[in-house]
Amino acid sequence: MNSPGDQIDLAEPHMRENLAMAGLDVDYVRATGNTLYYLGEDGEQIPVTDFAGGYGALLLGHNHRRITEHAIALLTADTPVLAQFSRHTAAIRTAAKLNEIVQRELGTGERFYAVFASTGAEAIEAALKHAELDRAARVAALSSGITASVEAARAAVAGGSAALSPDVEHFDDLARHVAEHNARVSARPPKYLALTGSFHGKLVASVQLTHNEEVRSAFAPLAAQAVFVPFNEPGALAKLVEQSRETLLDLVVQDGRVEIVEREYPVFGAFLLEPIQGEGGIHEVSAEFAAEIRQVCDAIGCPLVVDEIQSGMGRTGSFLASADLGLHGDYYTLAKSLGGGLAKVSVLLVRESRYRQEFELVHSSTFAKDGFSSAIALKVLELLEADDGRIYHQARERGERLKSMLTGLGAEFPTVVKQVRGRGLMLGLELHDQSDSEAALLRDFARAHILGYVLSGFLLRRHRLRTFPTASAVNTLRFAPSAEVSDAEIAQLETGLRELCTILRDQDEQALFS
C-alpha cells in the first residue's frame, strides 16, 4: 500500500514479500488508542482500527497517555535503566504488586517469587530451566537415598542379619544390576507435557513445546522432548503418564531377606498449558480437564506451568484466565500487556513451596529487572487495579459485546463461519475450510495455508481493519483489541466481516482480490 522507497530491505525481506502478497505490507507511522495510521499517496495519515492488538500485548491500547507520561518522566529524571548486580527497587515493588493480585485471584496466602525477563518465550525458557533444576535435585536426593539403602543392605548381609534370595549368589552382582538399571534410566533426558495445539514460543526449548510441527520439527535434536496430550480429552493424560512411567531400583531388607523394590522416577520436568490457546486457534481448556491435569500433576510431583502470556493481565476479564477455571498453577508466565504496549518485559512467578533459591545463581539476563521496564510494568498493574478493577470489568463487557456480534454473523453465515470461540477480549472466528472451493484462487490459497492472511489483507485494504489469523490454525481470525474498543469500532468490524462472509459464501474471488 506504501513503499519503503528504493532502500534495500535486509530486515527479513522474504517475510515482507509474503506480507506484500497478502496486502499487509503497511508502514505504520503513528499509533494511539485502538488506531494505527499509515501514509496515503498524498501524505495524509490513514487510520486503521487495530483488532490484532499487538498479538494481545495492547490491552491498554497504543501509547496509553498515563504510560507514555510515566515513561517520559522516568527518562527525564535520568532513571538508571541498566544497573545490574544491585538492588532493583522497581522490580521488587512490581513483584510485590504481582503477588498481591495473584494471591487475591487464587485465594491463597502463599507467596510467589519473581524471575524477570524481556519476552514471553524467555519466561517460558526460565520456567523450563527452573523445573529441570528442581527435577535434578529430586533425582539426586532419590539416588542418594538408594545408595544409602544399598549400603545398609550390604552391611546387613555381611553382618549375617540378612540373607540373599536363593537365585542370587553374590551381593555385588545384585548391586551391579541395580546400579546399571538406575544409570540407564537416569541418563535419559526429561520429558515435558503440553497440549495439542499449544504455543509456548520459538526459542530452543520453548519451540519443542509448541505443537505446530512446521515450527518445531527442524529443531527437534536441540532441546526438550515434548509429549503432547490430546486437548480436553478426559483420561488421556493419565494414560500417557502411565505409558511413560519409569522406576529406579532399590535394595531393602524385609523379613531378614534382601529384596529389590521400585522407586518412582520423575520422568516429567513440567506440564505447560495455556488456559486459552492463542496461536492454536483460541481454544479454552475446560474446567473439568484443568482439574484432571492438576490432579495428575500432583500425583506424579510434576510442576504445572500456566502460560498466561496472552490470556493474562486482564484480557479475559480477570487477571488470570486460569483462575476462572479454578486452576492453580505452580508456575505462571506473564508478558505482552505487562509492558503496557511500550516496554519489553516478562516474568516467571514460582510458588514459594516449589522455588529453589539456587536458581538465581545459574540464571540471569542483561535486561531483566531493568529500571525502565520494571517501572512501566508497575504502572500497568496500578492502572489495571485502579477504580476497583475497572479495566477487568470493561474487558469482560466489551468482550461480550464483540463476541455477541461475531456469534450473530455466524448465525447469518452458517456455511462460512464454523465457530466463534474465546472469552473476554481474546476471541476467534473460525471459517470453514476453502480447500475444495470452486473458486480457483480461494482453493489455491487455502491449500497453501495462507488464505487467512489474504482475508486479513482484504479487511485492511477495503475496510481499514487490522486482524490476522492464528498462526497454527490459519482458518481462525483472531480479535484482541484494547479494553477501550468502542461500539463504533465493533460496528466497523461487523461491516467488514459481513462483506467478507458474503464474498466467501458467494465464492466471489473477483470481489476479494479487486
NUTOR-226804 format. One line per field, with one value per residue (C-alpha): residue number from 1; residue in one letter; y negated, x negated, z negated. Coordinates in steps of 0.25 Angstrom, whole numbers. Example, Ala and Ser with C-alpha at 12.3 -4.5 7.8 and 13.67 -1.06 7.14 Angstrom:
// NUTOR-226804
n [1, 2] $
res [A, S] $
c2 [18, 4] $
c1 [-49, -55] $
c3 [-31, -29] $
// end
This chain:
// NUTOR-226804
n [1, 2, 3, 4, 5, 6, 7, 8, 9, 10, 11, 12, 13, 14, 15, 16, 17, 18, 19, 20, 21, 22, 23, 24, 25, 26, 27, 28, 29, 30, 31, 32, 33, 34, 35, 36, 37, 38, 39, 40, 41, 42, 43, 44, 45, 46, 47, 48, 49, 50, 51, 52, 53, 54, 55, 56, 57, 58, 59, 60, 61, 62, 63, 64, 65, 66, 67, 68, 69, 70, 71, 72, 73, 74, 75, 76, 77, 78, 79, 80, 81, 82, 83, 84, 85, 86, 87, 88, 89, 90, 91, 92, 93, 94, 95, 96, 97, 98, 99, 100, 101, 102, 103, 104, 105, 106, 107, 108, 109, 110, 111, 112, 113, 114, 115, 116, 117, 118, 119, 120, 121, 122, 123, 124, 125, 126, 127, 128, 129, 130, 131, 132, 133, 134, 135, 136, 137, 138, 139, 140, 141, 142, 143, 144, 145, 146, 147, 148, 149, 150, 151, 152, 153, 154, 155, 156, 157, 158, 159, 160, 161, 162, 163, 164, 165, 166, 167, 168, 169, 170, 171, 172, 173, 174, 175, 176, 177, 178, 179, 180, 181, 182, 183, 184, 185, 186, 187, 188, 189, 190, 191, 192, 193, 194, 195, 196, 197, 198, 199, 200, 201, 202, 203, 204, 205, 206, 207, 208, 209, 210, 211, 212, 213, 214, 215, 216, 217, 218, 219, 220, 221, 222, 223, 224, 225, 226, 227, 228, 229, 230, 231, 232, 233, 234, 235, 236, 237, 238, 239, 240, 241, 242, 243, 244, 245, 246, 247, 248, 249, 250, 251, 252, 253, 254, 255, 256, 257, 258, 259, 260, 261, 262, 263, 264, 265, 266, 267, 268, 269, 270, 271, 272, 273, 274, 275, 276, 277, 278, 279, 280, 281, 282, 283, 284, 285, 286, 287, 288, 289, 290, 291, 292, 293, 294, 295, 296, 297, 298, 299, 300, 301, 302, 303, 304, 305, 306, 307, 308, 309, 310, 311, 312, 313, 314, 315, 316, 317, 318, 319, 320, 321, 322, 323, 324, 325, 326, 327, 328, 329, 330, 331, 332, 333, 334, 335, 336, 337, 338, 339, 340, 341, 342, 343, 344, 345, 346, 347, 348, 349, 350, 351, 352, 353, 354, 355, 356, 357, 358, 359, 360, 361, 362, 363, 364, 365, 366, 367, 368, 369, 370, 371, 372, 373, 374, 375, 376, 377, 378, 379, 380, 381, 382, 383, 384, 385, 386, 387, 388, 389, 390, 391, 392, 393, 394, 395, 396, 397, 398, 399, 400, 401, 402, 403, 404, 405, 406, 407, 408, 409, 410, 411, 412, 413, 414, 415, 416, 417, 418, 419, 420, 421, 422, 423, 424, 425, 426, 427, 428, 429, 430, 431, 432, 433, 434, 435, 436, 437, 438, 439, 440, 441, 442, 443, 444, 445, 446, 447, 448, 449, 450, 451, 452, 453, 454, 455, 456, 457, 458, 459, 460, 461, 462, 463, 464, 465, 466, 467, 468, 469, 470, 471, 472, 473, 474, 475, 476, 477, 478, 479, 480, 481, 482, 483, 484, 485, 486, 487, 488, 489, 490, 491, 492, 493, 494, 495, 496, 497, 498, 499, 500, 501, 502, 503, 504, 505, 506, 507, 508, 509, 510, 511, 512, 513, 514] $
res [M, N, S, P, G, D, Q, I, D, L, A, E, P, H, M, R, E, N, L, A, M, A, G, L, D, V, D, Y, V, R, A, T, G, N, T, L, Y, Y, L, G, E, D, G, E, Q, I, P, V, T, D, F, A, G, G, Y, G, A, L, L, L, G, H, N, H, R, R, I, T, E, H, A, I, A, L, L, T, A, D, T, P, V, L, A, Q, F, S, R, H, T, A, A, I, R, T, A, A, K, L, N, E, I, V, Q, R, E, L, G, T, G, E, R, F, Y, A, V, F, A, S, T, G, A, E, A, I, E, A, A, L, K, H, A, E, L, D, R, A, A, R, V, A, A, L, S, S, G, I, T, A, S, V, E, A, A, R, A, A, V, A, G, G, S, A, A, L, S, P, D, V, E, H, F, D, D, L, A, R, H, V, A, E, H, N, A, R, V, S, A, R, P, P, K, Y, L, A, L, T, G, S, F, H, G, K, L, V, A, S, V, Q, L, T, H, N, E, E, V, R, S, A, F, A, P, L, A, A, Q, A, V, F, V, P, F, N, E, P, G, A, L, A, K, L, V, E, Q, S, R, E, T, L, L, D, L, V, V, Q, D, G, R, V, E, I, V, E, R, E, Y, P, V, F, G, A, F, L, L, E, P, I, Q, G, E, G, G, I, H, E, V, S, A, E, F, A, A, E, I, R, Q, V, C, D, A, I, G, C, P, L, V, V, D, E, I, Q, S, G, M, G, R, T, G, S, F, L, A, S, A, D, L, G, L, H, G, D, Y, Y, T, L, A, K, S, L, G, G, G, L, A, K, V, S, V, L, L, V, R, E, S, R, Y, R, Q, E, F, E, L, V, H, S, S, T, F, A, K, D, G, F, S, S, A, I, A, L, K, V, L, E, L, L, E, A, D, D, G, R, I, Y, H, Q, A, R, E, R, G, E, R, L, K, S, M, L, T, G, L, G, A, E, F, P, T, V, V, K, Q, V, R, G, R, G, L, M, L, G, L, E, L, H, D, Q, S, D, S, E, A, A, L, L, R, D, F, A, R, A, H, I, L, G, Y, V, L, S, G, F, L, L, R, R, H, R, L, R, T, F, P, T, A, S, A, V, N, T, L, R, F, A, P, S, A, E, V, S, D, A, E, I, A, Q, L, E, T, G, L, R, E, L, C, T, I, L, R, D, Q, D, E, Q, A, L, F, S] $
c2 [0, -9, -6, -8, -14, -10, -6, 9, 17, 26, 28, 41, 37, 50, 48, 35, 41, 50, 38, 31, 43, 43, 28, 26, 19, 5, -4, -10, -24, -27, -19, -24, -16, -6, -12, -11, -21, -19, -30, -31, -34, -49, -48, -48, -39, -28, -22, -6, -1, 10, 23, 30, 23, 26, 41, 38, 28, 16, 17, 3, -1, -8, -19, -20, -34, -30, -20, -29, -41, -32, -27, -41, -45, -33, -37, -52, -48, -41, -28, -17, -7, 3, 4, 19, 26, 16, 14, 13, 5, 4, 19, 22, 13, 20, 34, 30, 24, 37, 45, 36, 38, 53, 57, 50, 57, 71, 69, 73, 67, 74, 65, 65, 62, 54, 56, 45, 45, 38, 47, 57, 68, 65, 66, 80, 84, 79, 88, 100, 97, 96, 108, 116, 111, 115, 129, 131, 128, 138, 149, 146, 148, 161, 166, 163, 170, 182, 182, 181, 193, 202, 200, 203, 216, 219, 217, 226, 237, 236, 236, 248, 241, 242, 253, 252, 259, 273, 269, 258, 263, 250, 237, 230, 236, 231, 217, 216, 220, 209, 199, 202, 201, 188, 182, 185, 179, 166, 164, 161, 147, 142, 141, 129, 129, 119, 119, 122, 108, 101, 90, 86, 79, 81, 82, 94, 101, 94, 97, 112, 109, 102, 113, 108, 118, 108, 99, 109, 121, 115, 112, 126, 130, 118, 118, 122, 135, 132, 141, 135, 138, 138, 125, 126, 141, 148, 159, 156, 150, 161, 171, 164, 163, 178, 181, 172, 178, 181, 186, 187, 200, 200, 211, 212, 223, 229, 240, 243, 244, 234, 230, 221, 210, 200, 185, 175, 167, 153, 154, 141, 128, 120, 119, 106, 101, 88, 87, 81, 85, 73, 77, 91, 85, 79, 91, 91, 102, 108, 107, 122, 124, 114, 121, 134, 128, 122, 136, 144, 134, 135, 150, 150, 138, 131, 115, 109, 96, 88, 79, 66, 59, 55, 59, 52, 37, 35, 39, 49, 40, 45, 44, 59, 66, 79, 74, 75, 89, 92, 96, 93, 94, 96, 86, 75, 67, 53, 44, 36, 26, 26, 15, 7, 7, -1, 7, 21, 29, 42, 50, 64, 66, 78, 83, 82, 97, 100, 89, 92, 80, 86, 83, 69, 73, 80, 72, 57, 47, 33, 27, 34, 25, 12, -1, -5, 7, 11, -3, -2, 11, 6, -6, 4, 12, 0, -4, 10, 9, -5, -9, 5, 12, 4, 10, 24, 21, 13, 25, 34, 25, 21, 36, 40, 29, 33, 48, 45, 38, 50, 60, 53, 53, 68, 70, 61, 69, 83, 88, 78, 78, 91, 86, 74, 77, 70, 61, 46, 39, 52, 57, 65, 66, 80, 80, 93, 98, 94, 104, 110, 97, 95, 82, 85, 74, 77, 92, 90, 80, 89, 101, 93, 89, 74, 71, 65, 55, 51, 49, 40, 33, 30, 25, 16, 10, 10, 7, 1, 12, 20, 34, 47, 62, 70, 76, 90, 90, 81, 82, 75, 60, 54, 42, 36, 21, 12, 11, -3, 3, -5, -1, -9, -1, 12, 8, 5, 19, 25, 17, 22, 37, 37, 33, 43, 54, 50, 52, 66, 70, 66, 71, 57, 57, 45, 36, 41, 38, 26] $
c1 [0, -12, -27, -40, -45, -58, -65, -69, -62, -71, -62, -55, -51, -45, -35, -32, -30, -19, -13, -12, -6, 5, 7, 1, -12, -8, -17, -10, -15, -6, 2, 12, 22, 29, 23, 11, 8, 1, -2, 6, 1, 3, -4, 9, 10, 20, 26, 27, 35, 26, 33, 19, 15, 0, 3, 10, 0, 9, 20, 18, 16, 5, -2, 7, 6, 3, -8, -15, -15, -21, -32, -35, -36, -45, -55, -55, -59, -71, -65, -76, -72, -83, -90, -92, -96, -90, -77, -65, -54, -45, -45, -43, -31, -26, -28, -20, -9, -8, -7, 4, 12, 9, 11, 25, 29, 25, 30, 16, 6, -6, -16, -22, -36, -38, -49, -48, -52, -49, -39, -29, -38, -49, -40, -36, -51, -53, -41, -47, -61, -55, -47, -59, -68, -57, -55, -70, -71, -59, -67, -79, -72, -65, -79, -86, -75, -76, -91, -90, -79, -88, -100, -91, -87, -101, -105, -93, -97, -112, -107, -98, -85, -80, -81, -80, -70, -73, -75, -86, -100, -107, -102, -111, -104, -91, -97, -103, -89, -82, -93, -93, -78, -78, -89, -81, -68, -75, -83, -70, -66, -54, -41, -31, -16, -8, 5, 8, 10, 1, -8, -19, -30, -40, -53, -62, -54, -40, -39, -39, -26, -19, -11, -11, -21, -25, -30, -38, -42, -55, -60, -56, -70, -73, -65, -53, -46, -31, -19, -6, 7, 20, 27, 39, 39, 42, 33, 23, 12, 13, 11, -1, -7, -6, -12, -24, -26, -40, -45, -59, -62, -66, -71, -64, -64, -50, -48, -62, -64, -69, -58, -58, -47, -44, -44, -36, -45, -42, -41, -34, -40, -27, -14, -11, 2, 10, 23, 28, 19, 15, 8, 15, 28, 34, 38, 41, 37, 50, 51, 52, 40, 32, 36, 31, 18, 16, 19, 9, -2, 0, -1, -14, -20, -21, -20, -9, -13, -1, -5, 3, -6, 6, 18, 14, 13, 28, 30, 41, 48, 39, 24, 22, 31, 28, 34, 47, 45, 42, 28, 16, 2, -12, -18, -12, -18, -13, -17, -11, -1, -10, -19, -7, -10, -23, -33, -38, -36, -32, -32, -32, -25, -29, -21, -29, -28, -34, -44, -59, -67, -80, -73, -77, -92, -90, -80, -82, -79, -85, -72, -64, -59, -64, -59, -51, -43, -40, -35, -26, -21, -17, -10, -2, 2, 7, 15, 21, 25, 30, 45, 48, 42, 50, 41, 45, 60, 58, 50, 61, 73, 66, 63, 77, 81, 71, 74, 89, 86, 77, 88, 98, 90, 88, 103, 105, 94, 94, 87, 76, 74, 71, 69, 67, 58, 51, 54, 53, 44, 38, 47, 46, 55, 53, 56, 60, 48, 48, 38, 49, 55, 60, 52, 38, 31, 38, 35, 21, 18, 26, 17, 5, 10, 9, 24, 25, 15, 21, 34, 27, 21, 35, 40, 29, 30, 45, 49, 37, 37, 25, 26, 19, 21, 16, 2, 5, 19, 20, 35, 37, 37, 33, 38, 31, 34, 31, 41, 45, 51, 63, 77, 74, 61, 68, 79, 68, 62, 76, 78, 64, 67, 81, 75, 64, 74, 83, 71, 68, 82, 83, 69, 67, 52, 52, 58, 48, 36, 40] $
c3 [0, -2, 1, -7, 6, 13, 0, 0, -11, -18, -30, -28, -13, -10, -21, -15, -1, -7, -14, -1, 6, -5, -4, -18, -16, -22, -28, -41, -45, -57, -67, -78, -86, -76, -64, -55, -44, -31, -20, -7, 6, 3, -10, -18, -31, -28, -41, -43, -54, -61, -65, -65, -78, -77, -78, -91, -96, -95, -106, -109, -95, -87, -94, -106, -111, -126, -122, -112, -122, -132, -122, -119, -134, -136, -125, -128, -142, -137, -143, -143, -133, -134, -147, -148, -161, -170, -178, -168, -175, -163, -161, -176, -176, -163, -169, -182, -174, -165, -178, -183, -171, -168, -183, -183, -170, -175, -189, -195, -204, -198, -192, -178, -175, -162, -151, -141, -126, -114, -106, -108, -101, -111, -123, -117, -116, -130, -135, -128, -134, -148, -146, -142, -153, -163, -156, -156, -171, -173, -165, -173, -186, -181, -176, -189, -197, -189, -190, -205, -205, -197, -206, -218, -211, -208, -223, -227, -218, -223, -237, -236, -239, -225, -214, -199, -190, -186, -172, -176, -179, -182, -187, -177, -166, -171, -174, -160, -154, -162, -158, -143, -142, -150, -141, -129, -134, -140, -126, -119, -117, -124, -116, -117, -115, -107, -100, -85, -79, -89, -86, -96, -88, -77, -85, -86, -98, -96, -82, -85, -94, -82, -75, -61, -55, -43, -54, -63, -55, -49, -63, -69, -72, -80, -93, -101, -98, -98, -100, -95, -102, -94, -97, -106, -105, -119, -123, -112, -122, -132, -120, -115, -129, -131, -118, -121, -135, -139, -153, -159, -167, -182, -191, -205, -216, -218, -228, -228, -213, -203, -193, -180, -181, -171, -174, -165, -156, -152, -137, -134, -136, -135, -129, -121, -118, -112, -119, -105, -94, -85, -73, -73, -69, -82, -89, -104, -114, -121, -136, -137, -129, -137, -150, -144, -140, -154, -160, -151, -153, -168, -167, -160, -166, -153, -154, -146, -138, -134, -122, -123, -114, -104, -113, -126, -130, -130, -115, -119, -130, -141, -143, -141, -131, -139, -152, -145, -143, -157, -153, -162, -156, -162, -152, -144, -132, -129, -118, -106, -113, -125, -117, -114, -99, -102, -110, -107, -120, -125, -138, -143, -156, -164, -176, -189, -192, -179, -178, -178, -182, -175, -162, -164, -163, -150, -142, -139, -127, -124, -123, -134, -145, -137, -143, -132, -128, -143, -146, -134, -138, -152, -146, -137, -149, -156, -144, -144, -158, -159, -161, -167, -154, -144, -133, -136, -136, -123, -116, -121, -116, -103, -100, -102, -92, -82, -83, -82, -69, -64, -68, -61, -48, -50, -50, -38, -30, -35, -22, -24, -39, -46, -61, -70, -82, -93, -105, -108, -98, -93, -82, -70, -58, -51, -36, -28, -20, -6, -1, 8, 13, 27, 28, 32, 24, 12, 13, 16, 5, -5, -1, -3, -17, -14, -11, -25, -23, -9, -16, -26, -15, -9, -22, -23, -9, -8, -22, -29, -39, -45, -49, -46, -46, -58, -53, -55, -51, -39, -37, -50, -50, -64, -71, -83, -83, -95, -106, -101, -88, -84, -79, -66, -64, -67, -57, -47, -49, -47, -33, -28, -33, -27, -13, -15, -19, -7, 3, -3, -3, 12, 16, 22, 22, 32, 21, 11, 20, 27] $
// end
